[in-house]
């Protein structure tokens, strides 16, 4: 595609997306710098800072978690209006069971009540809901509620929203390794038959491409056992914004930052080649 046609395509897409938003002047200034033909197809998000957000306001940690739910749906809504097809949220890790019993119980209740509150909106907005992780420990009620929600939204195609619940990247890779080892022992496979593609297709995330962009909020700079296999060549964006304050402006900033990276995938950049 020549540069003039590319520019026309980019401008047309930008205007089409803009019509779906009501943008403040600050949001517009970032929005206009983004080449929406190069938007990441899959964005993964580690939602951090709910507790710190609450503490700064003299509130209980649970109030931060409740406020963070609104950010989830605001980001899903925004991602549904741009060329992002998948957005994955790290909602509850296997390590989060170490928190106080009262906080864990509050989170379990929040997962259930939020799903009930927003399921109609998800269905109406064309959002397909997926869950990755081991839901068995979260109780039969929550497990069944999310199963029904997945089924109810399975035909939606606007955007795929994935929640990682009781999820561990190491545990997922270990689960796949054990499964492949059993197949080798049974004679179904040879060890030399095992490929990276086979492993990828056996992970919880086998229904979506690897994330191009990982966002973590609240000033932390680690991935905390999240999508360890899938993030091999993702770009990382760390922001000091606490998750309950994260909105489309912050999403736009992350996408713009992503587009300013030189993604070489182990190769040599064009400037130094």
Order of alpha helices (4+ residues) and beta strands (2+ residues): alpha-alpha-beta-alpha-alpha-beta-alpha-beta-alpha-beta-alpha-alpha-beta-beta-alpha
